Amino acid sequence: QVQLVESGGGLVQPGGSLRLSCEASGFHFSAYTMSWYRQAPGKERELVARILNVTGNKQYADFVKGRFTISRDDAKNTVYLQMNNLQPDDTAMYYCFRPGRRDFWGQGTQVTVSS
């Protein structure tokens, strides 16, 4: 069955960096666009970044442009989110997402930015 397992979250000070990973299994990873979403307490889930299959084109939310980088390694069935210059507003649960005839979400990894 499809599984998406995120890791790499944690507590970081403002200005710090984290690298999130999402390891996928149960489907042909290279055939799918992969995305990262986040949800802060009391707020709706929002798209952070998306990386297309085949072309590898990347799309970012305006609030992360220049700070976050999404990438993928199809040989490892893994999508990454490198997050630099983290700010308190980036505090949220971060989710890996695979769209398709049926959508799949990971369980999330918590990112907390605080001094």
Backbone as a printed PyTorch tensor [residue, N CA C, xyz], in Angstrom:
tensor([[[  0.8440,  -1.1820,   0.0000],
         [  0.0000,   0.0000,   0.0000],
         [  0.8880,   1.2430,   0.0000]],

        [[  0.2870,   2.3700,  -0.3630],
         [  1.0300,   3.6150,  -0.4210],
         [  1.3740,   4.0770,   0.9910]],

        [[  2.6270,   4.4330,   1.1710],
         [  3.0680,   5.0130,   2.4300],
         [  3.9640,   6.2060,   2.1420]],

        [[  3.7810,   7.2590,   2.9220],
         [  4.6240,   8.4440,   2.8850],
         [  5.0830,   8.6950,   4.3150]],

        [[  6.3740,   8.6710,   4.5380],
         [  6.9110,   8.8040,   5.8910],
         [  7.8500,   9.9970,   5.9460]],

        [[  7.4220,  11.0220,   6.6720],
         [  8.2220,  12.2330,   6.8130],
         [  9.1670,  12.1130,   8.0000]],

        [[ 10.2660,  12.8350,   7.8980],
         [ 11.2210,  12.9280,   9.0030],
         [ 11.9990,  14.2260,   8.8600]],

        [[ 12.7220,  14.5850,   9.9140],
         [ 13.6000,  15.7380,   9.8520],
         [ 13.1060,  16.9680,  10.5820]],

        [[ 11.8970,  16.9420,  11.0900],
         [ 11.4080,  18.0790,  11.8370],
         [ 12.0850,  18.2210,  13.1790]],

        [[ 11.7860,  19.3260,  13.8540],
         [ 12.3790,  19.5490,  15.1730],
         [ 12.2420,  20.9860,  15.5900]],

        [[ 12.9660,  21.3100,  16.6540],
         [ 12.9930,  22.6620,  17.2080],
         [ 14.2490,  23.3610,  16.7120]],

        [[ 14.0760,  24.5540,  16.1760],
         [ 15.2050,  25.3140,  15.6570],
         [ 15.0210,  26.7820,  16.0040]],

        [[ 16.1160,  27.4850,  16.1770],
         [ 16.0520,  28.9210,  16.4740],
         [ 15.7780,  29.7070,  15.1960]],

        [[ 15.2260,  30.9020,  15.3330],
         [ 15.0270,  31.7500,  14.1470],
         [ 16.3320,  31.9430,  13.3950]],

        [[ 16.2370,  31.8470,  12.0570],
         [ 17.4250,  31.9250,  11.2270],
         [ 18.0780,  30.5890,  10.9550]],

        [[ 17.6230,  29.5620,  11.6310],
         [ 18.2020,  28.2350,  11.4710],
         [ 17.6590,  27.4960,  10.2720]],

        [[ 18.1420,  26.2590,  10.1060],
         [ 17.7840,  25.4400,   8.9490],
         [ 17.3610,  24.0450,   9.3830]],

        [[ 16.5270,  23.4500,   8.5710],
         [ 16.1480,  22.0510,   8.7080],
         [ 15.9860,  21.4530,   7.3230]],

        [[ 16.1750,  20.1560,   7.2330],
         [ 15.9220,  19.4400,   5.9870],
         [ 14.9160,  18.3330,   6.2620]],

        [[ 13.7680,  18.4550,   5.6520],
         [ 12.7430,  17.4330,   5.7850],
         [ 12.8930,  16.3940,   4.6750]],

        [[ 12.5610,  15.1680,   5.0070],
         [ 12.5700,  14.0760,   4.0320],
         [ 11.2170,  13.3860,   4.0450]],

        [[ 10.8100,  12.8930,   2.9000],
         [  9.5900,  12.0950,   2.7890],
         [  9.9240,  10.8720,   1.9470]],

        [[  9.9610,   9.7290,   2.6110],
         [ 10.2660,   8.4810,   1.9150],
         [  8.9610,   7.8130,   1.5090]],

        [[  8.8550,   7.5120,   0.2330],
         [  7.6130,   6.9590,  -0.3230],
         [  7.7740,   5.4840,  -0.6600]],

        [[  6.6820,   4.7590,  -0.5910],
         [  6.6720,   3.3640,  -0.9910],
         [  5.2730,   2.9780,  -1.4460]],

        [[  5.1990,   1.8870,  -2.2080],
         [  3.9020,   1.3690,  -2.6180],
         [  3.3650,   1.9140,  -3.9260]],

        [[  4.1490,   2.7320,  -4.6160],
         [  3.7120,   3.2420,  -5.9130],
         [  4.9470,   3.6380,  -6.7140]],

        [[  4.7170,   3.8950,  -8.0060],
         [  5.8030,   4.2530,  -8.9140],
         [  6.1470,   5.7230,  -8.6970]],

        [[  7.0810,   5.9730,  -7.7910],
         [  7.3740,   7.3200,  -7.2940],
         [  7.6810,   8.2990,  -8.4190]],

        [[  8.4950,   7.9040,  -9.3720],
         [  8.9440,   8.8470, -10.4010],
         [  7.8150,   9.3050, -11.3160]],

        [[  6.6700,   8.6570, -11.2550],
         [  5.5530,   9.0130, -12.1260],
         [  4.6470,  10.0780, -11.5290]],

        [[  4.9480,  10.5250, -10.3160],
         [  4.0440,  11.4280,  -9.6200],
         [  4.6960,  12.7380,  -9.2280]],

        [[  3.9240,  13.8200,  -9.3730],
         [  4.2570,  15.0700,  -8.7160],
         [  4.1730,  14.8610,  -7.2090]],

        [[  5.1070,  15.4790,  -6.4890],
         [  5.1200,  15.3980,  -5.0370],
         [  5.1030,  16.8020,  -4.4480]],

        [[  4.4720,  16.9400,  -3.3050],
         [  4.3190,  18.2580,  -2.6930],
         [  4.5820,  18.2000,  -1.1950]],

        [[  4.8950,  19.3800,  -0.6590],
         [  4.9260,  19.6110,   0.7810],
         [  3.8540,  20.6320,   1.1210]],

        [[  3.0950,  20.3300,   2.1500],
         [  2.1060,  21.2380,   2.7120],
         [  2.4620,  21.4740,   4.1750]],

        [[  1.8530,  22.5050,   4.7540],
         [  2.0070,  22.7170,   6.1790],
         [  0.7000,  23.2140,   6.7750]],

        [[  0.5610,  22.9710,   8.0630],
         [ -0.6260,  23.4240,   8.7840],
         [ -0.2160,  23.8800,  10.1720]],

        [[ -0.4540,  25.1530,  10.4220],
         [ -0.1880,  25.7200,  11.7370],
         [ -1.4550,  25.6210,  12.5820]],

        [[ -1.3340,  25.6330,  13.9030],
         [ -2.5180,  25.5420,  14.7720],
         [ -3.5250,  26.6280,  14.4490]],

        [[ -4.7760,  26.2280,  14.2530],
         [ -5.8350,  27.1830,  13.9950],
         [ -5.8930,  27.7030,  12.5760]],

        [[ -5.0230,  27.1850,  11.7150],
         [ -4.9900,  27.6450,  10.3260],
         [ -5.2510,  26.4920,   9.3730]],

        [[ -5.6020,  26.8230,   8.1400],
         [ -5.8270,  25.8060,   7.1350],
         [ -4.4990,  25.2760,   6.5970]],

        [[ -4.5590,  24.0520,   6.1110],
         [ -3.3770,  23.4790,   5.4830],
         [ -3.0750,  24.2440,   4.1950]],

        [[ -1.7830,  24.5240,   3.9550],
         [ -1.4140,  25.3240,   2.7920],
         [ -0.2400,  24.7000,   2.0560]],

        [[ -0.2260,  24.9020,   0.7450],
         [  0.8590,  24.3870,  -0.0850],
         [  2.1350,  25.1640,   0.1990]],

        [[  3.2270,  24.4310,   0.3730],
         [  4.5390,  25.0400,   0.5580],
         [  5.3280,  24.9950,  -0.7510]],

        [[  5.4120,  23.8000,  -1.3270],
         [  6.1980,  23.6270,  -2.5480],
         [  5.7590,  22.3530,  -3.2520]],

        [[  6.0060,  22.3310,  -4.5660],
         [  5.6100,  21.1950,  -5.3910],
         [  6.7210,  20.9380,  -6.3870]],

        [[  7.0120,  19.6770,  -6.6470],
         [  7.9960,  19.3300,  -7.6810],
         [  7.3490,  18.3390,  -8.6390]],

        [[  7.3750,  18.6920,  -9.9110],
         [  6.7170,  17.8780, -10.9150],
         [  7.5510,  16.6490, -11.2610]],

        [[  6.8660,  15.5960, -11.6560],
         [  7.5890,  14.4420, -12.1670],
         [  8.0700,  14.7600, -13.5840]],

        [[  8.9300,  13.9750, -14.1050],
         [  9.5250,  14.0630, -15.4470],
         [ 10.3690,  15.3260, -15.6040]],

        [[  9.7510,  16.5130, -15.5660],
         [ 10.5170,  17.7460, -15.7980],
         [ 11.2920,  18.1790, -14.5690]],

        [[ 10.7930,  17.8300, -13.3840],
         [ 11.4100,  18.3020, -12.1520],
         [ 11.1510,  19.7750, -11.8870]],

        [[ 10.2300,  20.3830, -12.6300],
         [  9.9220,  21.7920, -12.3810],
         [  9.4080,  21.9740, -10.9610]],

        [[  9.7470,  23.1130, -10.3830],
         [  9.4110,  23.3740,  -8.9890],
         [  8.5210,  24.6030,  -8.8740]],

        [[  7.6060,  24.5440,  -7.9210],
         [  6.7100,  25.6640,  -7.6500],
         [  6.7170,  25.9020,  -6.1570]],

        [[  6.6940,  27.1970,  -5.7780],
         [  6.7790,  27.5510,  -4.3680],
         [  5.6900,  28.5490,  -3.9930]],

        [[  5.2550,  28.4470,  -2.7500],
         [  4.4090,  29.4900,  -2.2000],
         [  5.2340,  30.7570,  -2.0480]],

        [[  4.5930,  31.8980,  -2.1810],
         [  5.3220,  33.1690,  -2.0970],
         [  6.0490,  33.3240,  -0.7610]],

        [[  5.4820,  32.7800,   0.2960],
         [  6.0530,  33.0140,   1.6180],
         [  7.3330,  32.2170,   1.8690]],

        [[  7.7060,  31.3140,   0.9450],
         [  8.9480,  30.5570,   1.1430],
         [  9.9770,  30.7710,   0.0380]],

        [[  9.6230,  31.5300,  -0.9730],
         [ 10.5480,  31.7280,  -2.0900],
         [ 11.8620,  32.3200,  -1.6100]],

        [[ 12.9430,  31.6890,  -2.0820],
         [ 14.2680,  32.1490,  -1.7160],
         [ 14.7830,  31.5580,  -0.4170]],

        [[ 13.8950,  30.8880,   0.3450],
         [ 14.3270,  30.3040,   1.6160],
         [ 14.2660,  28.7780,   1.5910]],

        [[ 13.2650,  28.2340,   0.9300],
         [ 13.0580,  26.7850,   0.9010],
         [ 13.3740,  26.2440,  -0.4890]],

        [[ 13.8590,  25.0170,  -0.5300],
         [ 14.1230,  24.3410,  -1.7950],
         [ 13.5730,  22.9240,  -1.7340]],

        [[ 12.7540,  22.5960,  -2.7100],
         [ 12.2370,  21.2300,  -2.8160],
         [ 13.0810,  20.4730,  -3.8380]],

        [[ 13.3110,  19.2040,  -3.5530],
         [ 14.0530,  18.3650,  -4.4840],
         [ 13.5570,  16.9290,  -4.3490]],

        [[ 13.9630,  16.1070,  -5.2830],
         [ 13.5590,  14.7060,  -5.2280],
         [ 14.6860,  13.8090,  -5.7340]],

        [[ 14.7190,  12.6220,  -5.1980],
         [ 15.6560,  11.6040,  -5.6370],
         [ 14.8120,  10.3820,  -6.0010]],

        [[ 14.5610,  10.2090,  -7.2800],
         [ 13.6810,   9.1240,  -7.7060],
         [ 14.3070,   7.7530,  -7.4380]],

        [[ 15.6290,   7.6870,  -7.3920],
         [ 16.2890,   6.4110,  -7.0920],
         [ 16.0450,   5.9810,  -5.6490]],

        [[ 15.8140,   6.9640,  -4.7820],
         [ 15.5750,   6.6780,  -3.3630],
         [ 14.1040,   6.8280,  -2.9840]],

        [[ 13.2500,   7.1360,  -3.9630],
         [ 11.8120,   7.3360,  -3.6870],
         [ 11.6080,   8.3600,  -2.5670]],

        [[ 12.3420,   9.4410,  -2.6290],
         [ 12.3230,  10.4120,  -1.5490],
         [ 12.2190,  11.8330,  -2.1040]],

        [[ 11.4250,  12.6450,  -1.4300],
         [ 11.3350,  14.0670,  -1.7280],
         [ 11.8110,  14.8190,  -0.4920]],

        [[ 12.5180,  15.9060,  -0.7330],
         [ 13.1350,  16.6790,   0.3500],
         [ 12.6000,  18.1090,   0.3640]],

        [[ 12.7220,  18.7320,   1.5220],
         [ 12.4520,  20.1530,   1.6400],
         [ 13.5540,  20.7540,   2.4980]],

        [[ 14.4470,  21.4800,   1.8510],
         [ 15.4980,  22.1980,   2.5650],
         [ 14.9360,  23.5490,   2.9750]],

        [[ 14.9500,  23.8340,   4.2590],
         [ 14.3660,  25.0630,   4.7820],
         [ 15.4560,  25.8690,   5.4650]],

        [[ 15.7100,  27.0500,   4.9370],
         [ 16.7240,  27.9420,   5.4820],
         [ 16.0760,  29.2100,   6.0100]],

        [[ 16.8010,  29.9110,   6.8770],
         [ 16.3040,  31.1670,   7.4430],
         [ 14.8900,  30.9980,   7.9870]],

        [[ 14.7150,  29.9790,   8.7720],
         [ 13.3990,  29.7080,   9.3470],
         [ 12.9890,  30.8030,  10.3150]],

        [[ 11.6950,  31.0900,  10.3040],
         [ 11.1270,  32.1300,  11.1510],
         [  9.9940,  31.5470,  11.9940]],

        [[  9.6280,  32.2180,  13.0860],
         [  8.5490,  31.6850,  13.9250],
         [  7.2610,  31.3870,  13.1570]],

        [[  6.9640,  32.1710,  12.1280],
         [  5.7600,  31.9270,  11.3240],
         [  5.8150,  30.6250,  10.5370]],

        [[  6.9980,  30.0300,  10.4400],
         [  7.1300,  28.7410,   9.7550],
         [  6.7620,  27.5680,  10.6590]],

        [[  6.5180,  27.8510,  11.9220],
         [  6.1260,  26.7910,  12.8480],
         [  4.8260,  26.1490,  12.3920]],

        [[  4.8630,  24.8470,  12.1880],
         [  3.7010,  24.1180,  11.6720],
         [  4.0180,  22.6350,  11.6070]],

        [[  2.9850,  21.8500,  11.3600],
         [  3.1750,  20.4570,  10.9800],
         [  3.3490,  20.4430,   9.4680]],

        [[  4.3870,  19.7740,   9.0150],
         [  4.6750,  19.6990,   7.5880],
         [  4.3280,  18.3070,   7.0730]],

        [[  3.5880,  18.2930,   5.9610],
         [  3.0760,  17.0500,   5.4020],
         [  3.5680,  16.8300,   3.9790]],

        [[  3.8450,  15.5980,   3.6750],
         [  4.1460,  15.1600,   2.3220],
         [  2.8270,  14.7500,   1.6660]],

        [[  2.6730,  15.0590,   0.3830],
         [  1.4130,  14.8070,  -0.3090],
         [  1.6610,  14.2720,  -1.7020]],

        [[  0.8810,  13.2300,  -2.0500],
         [  0.9280,  12.6830,  -3.3900],
         [ -0.4610,  12.7070,  -3.9980]],

        [[ -0.6620,  13.5310,  -5.0090],
         [ -1.9760,  13.5730,  -5.6550],
         [ -2.1330,  12.4190,  -6.6270]],

        [[ -3.3780,  12.1340,  -7.0000],
         [ -3.6390,  11.0790,  -7.9580],
         [ -5.1160,  10.7590,  -7.9790]],

        [[ -5.4710,   9.6150,  -8.5670],
         [ -6.8760,   9.1960,  -8.5160],
         [ -7.3200,   9.1080,  -7.0600]],

        [[ -6.3820,   8.7640,  -6.2020],
         [ -6.6030,   8.8360,  -4.7610],
         [ -5.4280,   9.6040,  -4.1680]],

        [[ -5.7160,  10.5840,  -3.3380],
         [ -4.6720,  11.3880,  -2.7200],
         [ -4.1330,  10.6770,  -1.4780]],

        [[ -2.8350,  10.8790,  -1.2460],
         [ -2.2230,  10.3080,  -0.0480],
         [ -1.4290,  11.3630,   0.6900]],

        [[ -1.5330,  11.3170,   2.0120],
         [ -0.8060,  12.2160,   2.9030],
         [  0.0730,  11.3990,   3.8380]],

        [[  1.2220,  11.9920,   4.1830],
         [  2.0130,  11.4130,   5.2500],
         [  1.4320,  11.7970,   6.5930]],

        [[  2.0860,  11.3190,   7.6580],
         [  1.5940,  11.5790,   9.0090],
         [  2.0520,  12.9320,   9.5260]],

        [[  3.0160,  13.5360,   8.8490],
         [  3.4860,  14.8610,   9.2310],
         [  4.7020,  14.8280,  10.1210]],

        [[  5.4630,  15.9080,  10.0660],
         [  6.6060,  16.1030,  10.9580],
         [  6.5410,  17.5400,  11.4760]],

        [[  6.7140,  17.6980,  12.7820],
         [  6.5380,  19.0000,  13.4120],
         [  7.8010,  19.8390,  13.2790]],

        [[  7.6140,  21.0750,  12.8490],
         [  8.6890,  22.0660,  12.8030],
         [  8.3070,  23.2030,  13.7400]],

        [[  9.1810,  23.4760,  14.6910],
         [  8.9530,  24.5580,  15.6410],
         [ 10.1390,  25.5080,  15.5960]],

        [[  9.8460,  26.7720,  15.3280],
         [ 10.8920,  27.7920,  15.2510],
         [ 10.6910,  28.7510,  16.4130]],

        [[ 11.6350,  28.7140,  17.3300],
         [ 11.4940,  29.5130,  18.5450],
         [ 12.8600,  29.7330,  19.1760]],

        [[ 12.9920,  30.8910,  19.8080],
         [ 14.2300,  31.1690,  20.5370],
         [ 14.0770,  30.7750,  22.0010]]])
